[in-house]
Amino acid sequence: MSSWHGYLAIQRRGVITLPADLRRRLHLDKDGAQVEITERDDGVLELRPALPVPADQAWFWTEHWQAREREVDKHVTAGRVTVHDSTEAFLAHLDESRA
């Protein structure tokens, strides 16, 4: 994992510029990219890259959907899955589970 340490100048209007190589590595050179900032109680400012989510994928990142994803992950971890080697076998399994 790469890391970076350095100093950033703050311009008159509060503007800071991240080095180009850092922006590229963290994909902050993409349109709509943002940086999340958190001020901690100890005075440290934490910056985290925040990439935009395309509108047609926003549903996946809702809390409701993420909760369902975590539920599926638990089933997979516990081995409660069925693997089918063909579409026909999958459809037959669905038919059997409905009966």
LUMVOLO-202211 format. One record per residue: residue in one letter; x, y, z of N, C-alpha, C in turn. Coordinates in steps of 0.05 Angstrom, whole numbers. Example, Ala and Ser with C-alpha at 12.3 -4.5 7.8 and 13.67 -1.06 7.14 Angstrom:
# LUMVOLO-202211
<atom code="A" n_px="264" n_py="-114" n_pz="156" ca_px="246" ca_py="-90" ca_pz="156" c_px="264" c_py="-66" c_pz="156"/>
<atom code="S" n_px="257" n_py="-45" n_pz="142" ca_px="273" ca_py="-21" ca_pz="143" c_px="258" c_py="1" c_pz="157"/>
# end
This chain:
# LUMVOLO-202211
<atom code="M" n_px="17" n_py="-24" n_pz="0" ca_px="0" ca_py="0" ca_pz="0" c_px="18" c_py="25" c_pz="0"/>
<atom code="S" n_px="10" n_py="43" n_pz="-17" ca_px="25" ca_py="68" ca_pz="-18" c_px="15" c_py="88" c_pz="3"/>
<atom code="S" n_px="32" n_py="105" n_pz="11" ca_px="24" ca_py="126" ca_pz="29" c_px="38" c_py="152" c_pz="21"/>
<atom code="W" n_px="27" n_py="173" n_pz="31" ca_px="39" ca_py="200" ca_pz="24" c_px="39" c_py="217" c_pz="48"/>
<atom code="H" n_px="60" n_py="232" n_pz="51" ca_px="62" ca_py="251" ca_pz="73" c_px="75" c_py="276" c_pz="62"/>
<atom code="G" n_px="64" n_py="299" n_pz="69" ca_px="75" ca_py="324" ca_pz="59" c_px="59" c_py="347" c_pz="70"/>
<atom code="Y" n_px="64" n_py="370" n_pz="60" ca_px="50" ca_py="394" ca_pz="69" c_px="36" c_py="406" c_pz="45"/>
<atom code="L" n_px="12" n_py="416" n_pz="50" ca_px="-4" ca_py="429" ca_pz="29" c_px="-8" c_py="459" c_pz="37"/>
<atom code="A" n_px="-3" n_py="476" n_pz="18" ca_px="-7" ca_py="505" ca_pz="22" c_px="-37" c_py="511" c_pz="21"/>
<atom code="I" n_px="-46" n_py="528" n_pz="39" ca_px="-74" ca_py="537" ca_pz="38" c_px="-74" c_py="565" c_pz="26"/>
<atom code="Q" n_px="-88" n_py="567" n_pz="4" ca_px="-90" ca_py="593" ca_pz="-9" c_px="-110" c_py="611" c_pz="5"/>
<atom code="R" n_px="-110" n_py="636" n_pz="-3" ca_px="-126" ca_py="657" ca_pz="11" c_px="-155" c_py="648" c_pz="15"/>
<atom code="R" n_px="-168" n_py="636" n_pz="-4" ca_px="-196" ca_py="629" ca_pz="-2" c_px="-200" c_py="601" c_pz="11"/>
<atom code="G" n_px="-179" n_py="590" n_pz="22" ca_px="-181" ca_py="564" ca_pz="35" c_px="-177" c_py="540" c_pz="16"/>
<atom code="V" n_px="-168" n_py="546" n_pz="-8" ca_px="-164" ca_py="525" ca_pz="-28" c_px="-138" c_py="510" c_pz="-23"/>
<atom code="I" n_px="-139" n_py="484" n_pz="-24" ca_px="-114" ca_py="468" ca_pz="-23" c_px="-113" c_py="451" c_pz="-49"/>
<atom code="T" n_px="-90" n_py="444" n_pz="-57" ca_px="-86" ca_py="428" ca_pz="-81" c_px="-71" c_py="403" c_pz="-74"/>
<atom code="L" n_px="-84" n_py="380" n_pz="-80" ca_px="-71" ca_py="354" ca_pz="-76" c_px="-51" c_py="349" c_pz="-99"/>
<atom code="P" n_px="-28" n_py="337" n_pz="-93" ca_px="-10" ca_py="330" ca_pz="-115" c_px="-23" c_py="312" c_pz="-136"/>
<atom code="A" n_px="-16" n_py="316" n_pz="-161" ca_px="-28" ca_py="302" ca_pz="-184" c_px="-25" c_py="272" c_pz="-181"/>
<atom code="D" n_px="-2" n_py="262" n_pz="-173" ca_px="1" ca_py="233" ca_pz="-170" c_px="-17" c_py="221" c_pz="-149"/>
<atom code="L" n_px="-22" n_py="236" n_pz="-127" ca_px="-40" ca_py="227" ca_pz="-106" c_px="-69" c_py="227" c_pz="-117"/>
<atom code="R" n_px="-76" n_py="248" n_pz="-131" ca_px="-103" ca_py="249" ca_pz="-143" c_px="-108" c_py="226" c_pz="-162"/>
<atom code="R" n_px="-88" n_py="220" n_pz="-178" ca_px="-91" ca_py="197" ca_pz="-197" c_px="-94" c_py="171" c_pz="-182"/>
<atom code="R" n_px="-76" n_py="166" n_pz="-163" ca_px="-77" ca_py="141" ca_pz="-148" c_px="-102" c_py="136" c_pz="-133"/>
<atom code="L" n_px="-114" n_py="157" n_pz="-123" ca_px="-139" ca_py="155" ca_pz="-107" c_px="-164" c_py="160" c_pz="-125"/>
<atom code="H" n_px="-160" n_py="162" n_pz="-151" ca_px="-182" ca_py="167" ca_pz="-170" c_px="-197" c_py="193" c_pz="-165"/>
<atom code="L" n_px="-183" n_py="212" n_pz="-153" ca_px="-195" ca_py="238" ca_pz="-148" c_px="-193" c_py="256" c_pz="-172"/>
<atom code="D" n_px="-183" n_py="245" n_pz="-194" ca_px="-181" ca_py="260" ca_pz="-219" c_px="-206" c_py="255" c_pz="-236"/>
<atom code="K" n_px="-225" n_py="240" n_pz="-226" ca_px="-250" ca_py="234" ca_pz="-240" c_px="-271" c_py="256" c_pz="-236"/>
<atom code="D" n_px="-287" n_py="261" n_pz="-255" ca_px="-308" ca_py="281" ca_pz="-253" c_px="-326" c_py="274" c_pz="-229"/>
<atom code="G" n_px="-332" n_py="294" n_pz="-213" ca_px="-350" ca_py="291" ca_pz="-190" c_px="-337" c_py="281" c_pz="-165"/>
<atom code="A" n_px="-311" n_py="274" n_pz="-166" ca_px="-297" ca_py="264" ca_pz="-142" c_px="-297" c_py="285" c_pz="-120"/>
<atom code="Q" n_px="-299" n_py="276" n_pz="-96" ca_px="-299" ca_py="294" ca_pz="-73" c_px="-280" c_py="283" c_pz="-52"/>
<atom code="V" n_px="-275" n_py="300" n_pz="-32" ca_px="-259" ca_py="291" ca_pz="-9" c_px="-276" c_py="296" c_pz="16"/>
<atom code="E" n_px="-280" n_py="275" n_pz="31" ca_px="-294" ca_py="278" ca_pz="57" c_px="-274" c_py="287" c_pz="78"/>
<atom code="I" n_px="-282" n_py="306" n_pz="94" ca_px="-264" ca_py="316" ca_pz="115" c_px="-278" c_py="313" c_pz="142"/>
<atom code="T" n_px="-263" n_py="303" n_pz="162" ca_px="-273" ca_py="299" ca_pz="189" c_px="-253" c_py="312" c_pz="208"/>
<atom code="E" n_px="-263" n_py="329" n_pz="225" ca_px="-247" ca_py="341" ca_pz="246" c_px="-250" c_py="324" c_pz="271"/>
<atom code="R" n_px="-228" n_py="313" n_pz="280" ca_px="-229" ca_py="296" ca_pz="305" c_px="-226" c_py="314" c_pz="329"/>
<atom code="D" n_px="-233" n_py="303" n_pz="353" ca_px="-231" ca_py="318" ca_pz="378" c_px="-202" c_py="325" c_pz="384"/>
<atom code="D" n_px="-183" n_py="309" n_pz="374" ca_px="-155" ca_py="315" ca_pz="380" c_px="-143" c_py="335" c_pz="361"/>
<atom code="G" n_px="-160" n_py="347" n_pz="343" ca_px="-150" ca_py="368" ca_pz="325" c_px="-140" c_py="358" c_pz="298"/>
<atom code="V" n_px="-140" n_py="331" n_pz="295" ca_px="-131" ca_py="320" ca_pz="269" c_px="-153" c_py="323" c_pz="249"/>
<atom code="L" n_px="-146" n_py="331" n_pz="225" ca_px="-164" ca_py="331" ca_pz="202" c_px="-160" c_py="307" c_pz="185"/>
<atom code="E" n_px="-180" n_py="291" n_pz="182" ca_px="-179" ca_py="266" ca_pz="165" c_px="-192" c_py="272" c_pz="138"/>
<atom code="L" n_px="-178" n_py="265" n_pz="117" ca_px="-188" ca_py="268" ca_pz="90" c_px="-192" c_py="240" c_pz="78"/>
<atom code="R" n_px="-215" n_py="235" n_pz="66" ca_px="-221" ca_py="210" ca_pz="53" c_px="-232" c_py="215" c_pz="25"/>
<atom code="P" n_px="-221" n_py="200" n_pz="6" ca_px="-232" ca_py="204" ca_pz="-21" c_px="-261" c_py="194" c_pz="-22"/>
<atom code="A" n_px="-277" n_py="208" n_pz="-36" ca_px="-305" ca_py="201" ca_pz="-39" c_px="-312" c_py="203" c_pz="-69"/>
<atom code="L" n_px="-316" n_py="180" n_pz="-81" ca_px="-322" ca_py="179" ca_pz="-110" c_px="-352" c_py="179" c_pz="-114"/>
<atom code="P" n_px="-361" n_py="192" n_pz="-135" ca_px="-390" ca_py="193" ca_pz="-141" c_px="-401" c_py="166" c_pz="-148"/>
<atom code="V" n_px="-426" n_py="161" n_pz="-142" ca_px="-440" ca_py="137" ca_pz="-149" c_px="-458" c_py="144" c_pz="-173"/>
<atom code="P" n_px="-455" n_py="130" n_pz="-195" ca_px="-472" ca_py="135" ca_pz="-218" c_px="-502" c_py="132" c_pz="-210"/>
<atom code="A" n_px="-519" n_py="149" n_pz="-220" ca_px="-547" ca_py="150" ca_pz="-212" c_px="-560" c_py="122" c_pz="-216"/>
<atom code="D" n_px="-553" n_py="108" n_pz="-237" ca_px="-566" ca_py="82" ca_pz="-242" c_px="-556" c_py="60" c_pz="-224"/>
<atom code="Q" n_px="-536" n_py="66" n_pz="-206" ca_px="-526" ca_py="46" ca_pz="-187" c_px="-532" c_py="55" c_pz="-158"/>
<atom code="A" n_px="-545" n_py="78" n_pz="-154" ca_px="-550" ca_py="88" ca_pz="-127" c_px="-566" c_py="69" c_pz="-110"/>
<atom code="W" n_px="-585" n_py="54" n_pz="-122" ca_px="-602" ca_py="35" ca_pz="-108" c_px="-585" c_py="15" c_pz="-92"/>
<atom code="F" n_px="-562" n_py="7" n_pz="-104" ca_px="-546" ca_py="-14" ca_pz="-91" c_px="-534" c_py="-4" c_pz="-65"/>
<atom code="W" n_px="-529" n_py="22" n_pz="-62" ca_px="-516" ca_py="33" ca_pz="-39" c_px="-536" c_py="43" c_pz="-18"/>
<atom code="T" n_px="-562" n_py="38" n_pz="-22" ca_px="-581" ca_py="45" ca_pz="-1" c_px="-577" c_py="27" c_pz="23"/>
<atom code="E" n_px="-584" n_py="36" n_pz="47" ca_px="-581" ca_py="20" ca_pz="71" c_px="-597" c_py="-6" c_pz="69"/>
<atom code="H" n_px="-621" n_py="-4" n_pz="58" ca_px="-638" ca_py="-28" ca_pz="55" c_px="-624" c_py="-49" c_pz="38"/>
<atom code="W" n_px="-613" n_py="-41" n_pz="16" ca_px="-600" ca_py="-61" ca_pz="-2" c_px="-575" c_py="-71" c_pz="11"/>
<atom code="Q" n_px="-559" n_py="-54" n_pz="24" ca_px="-534" ca_py="-63" ca_pz="36" c_px="-540" c_py="-83" c_pz="59"/>
<atom code="A" n_px="-562" n_py="-79" n_pz="74" ca_px="-570" ca_py="-98" ca_pz="94" c_px="-576" c_py="-126" c_pz="82"/>
<atom code="R" n_px="-589" n_py="-126" n_pz="59" ca_px="-594" ca_py="-151" ca_pz="45" c_px="-568" c_py="-164" c_pz="35"/>
<atom code="E" n_px="-550" n_py="-147" n_pz="26" ca_px="-524" ca_py="-158" ca_pz="17" c_px="-509" c_py="-171" c_pz="41"/>
<atom code="R" n_px="-510" n_py="-159" n_pz="64" ca_px="-497" ca_py="-170" ca_pz="88" c_px="-510" c_py="-197" c_pz="96"/>
<atom code="E" n_px="-536" n_py="-199" n_pz="93" ca_px="-551" ca_py="-223" ca_pz="98" c_px="-542" c_py="-246" c_pz="79"/>
<atom code="V" n_px="-539" n_py="-239" n_pz="54" ca_px="-529" ca_py="-259" ca_pz="35" c_px="-501" c_py="-268" c_pz="42"/>
<atom code="D" n_px="-484" n_py="-248" n_pz="49" ca_px="-456" ca_py="-255" ca_pz="56" c_px="-455" c_py="-275" c_pz="79"/>
<atom code="K" n_px="-474" n_py="-272" n_pz="99" ca_px="-475" ca_py="-291" ca_pz="121" c_px="-482" c_py="-319" c_pz="111"/>
<atom code="H" n_px="-501" n_py="-321" n_pz="93" ca_px="-509" ca_py="-347" ca_pz="82" c_px="-486" c_py="-360" c_pz="67"/>
<atom code="V" n_px="-471" n_py="-344" n_pz="51" ca_px="-449" ca_py="-354" ca_pz="36" c_px="-427" c_py="-364" c_pz="55"/>
<atom code="T" n_px="-421" n_py="-348" n_pz="76" ca_px="-400" ca_py="-356" ca_pz="95" c_px="-408" c_py="-382" c_pz="109"/>
<atom code="A" n_px="-433" n_py="-385" n_pz="115" ca_px="-443" ca_py="-409" ca_pz="129" c_px="-446" c_py="-433" c_pz="111"/>
<atom code="G" n_px="-442" n_py="-429" n_pz="85" ca_px="-444" ca_py="-451" ca_pz="66" c_px="-472" c_py="-457" c_pz="58"/>
<atom code="R" n_px="-491" n_py="-440" n_pz="63" ca_px="-519" ca_py="-444" ca_pz="56" c_px="-524" c_py="-433" c_pz="28"/>
<atom code="V" n_px="-512" n_py="-446" n_pz="8" ca_px="-515" ca_py="-438" ca_pz="-20" c_px="-517" c_py="-464" c_pz="-37"/>
<atom code="T" n_px="-529" n_py="-461" n_pz="-59" ca_px="-531" ca_py="-482" ca_pz="-79" c_px="-520" c_py="-473" c_pz="-105"/>
<atom code="V" n_px="-502" n_py="-489" n_pz="-116" ca_px="-489" ca_py="-482" ca_pz="-142" c_px="-501" c_py="-500" c_pz="-163"/>
<atom code="H" n_px="-509" n_py="-488" n_pz="-185" ca_px="-520" ca_py="-502" ca_pz="-208" c_px="-501" c_py="-501" c_pz="-232"/>
<atom code="D" n_px="-499" n_py="-523" n_pz="-246" ca_px="-480" ca_py="-523" ca_pz="-269" c_px="-493" c_py="-516" c_pz="-295"/>
<atom code="S" n_px="-519" n_py="-510" n_pz="-294" ca_px="-533" ca_py="-502" ca_pz="-319" c_px="-558" c_py="-485" c_pz="-312"/>
<atom code="T" n_px="-567" n_py="-471" n_pz="-331" ca_px="-592" ca_py="-455" ca_pz="-328" c_px="-615" c_py="-474" c_pz="-323"/>
<atom code="E" n_px="-616" n_py="-496" n_pz="-337" ca_px="-637" ca_py="-515" ca_pz="-334" c_px="-638" c_py="-526" c_pz="-305"/>
<atom code="A" n_px="-615" n_py="-532" n_pz="-294" ca_px="-614" ca_py="-543" ca_pz="-266" c_px="-624" c_py="-521" c_pz="-246"/>
<atom code="F" n_px="-616" n_py="-496" n_pz="-251" ca_px="-625" ca_py="-474" ca_pz="-234" c_px="-655" c_py="-471" c_pz="-236"/>
<atom code="L" n_px="-667" n_py="-472" n_pz="-260" ca_px="-696" ca_py="-469" ca_pz="-263" c_px="-711" c_py="-492" c_pz="-250"/>
<atom code="A" n_px="-700" n_py="-516" n_pz="-253" ca_px="-712" ca_py="-540" ca_pz="-240" c_px="-712" c_py="-537" c_pz="-210"/>
<atom code="H" n_px="-690" n_py="-527" n_pz="-199" ca_px="-688" ca_py="-522" ca_pz="-170" c_px="-710" c_py="-502" c_pz="-161"/>
<atom code="L" n_px="-713" n_py="-480" n_pz="-177" ca_px="-734" ca_py="-461" ca_pz="-170" c_px="-762" c_py="-474" c_pz="-170"/>
<atom code="D" n_px="-767" n_py="-490" n_pz="-191" ca_px="-793" ca_py="-504" ca_pz="-193" c_px="-797" c_py="-522" c_pz="-168"/>
<atom code="E" n_px="-776" n_py="-536" n_pz="-160" ca_px="-779" ca_py="-554" ca_pz="-137" c_px="-783" c_py="-539" c_pz="-111"/>
<atom code="S" n_px="-771" n_py="-515" n_pz="-109" ca_px="-774" ca_py="-500" ca_pz="-84" c_px="-801" c_py="-487" c_pz="-82"/>
<atom code="R" n_px="-815" n_py="-483" n_pz="-104" ca_px="-842" ca_py="-472" ca_pz="-104" c_px="-863" c_py="-493" c_pz="-98"/>
<atom code="A" n_px="-857" n_py="-518" n_pz="-102" ca_px="-877" ca_py="-540" ca_pz="-98" c_px="-881" c_py="-546" c_pz="-68"/>
# end
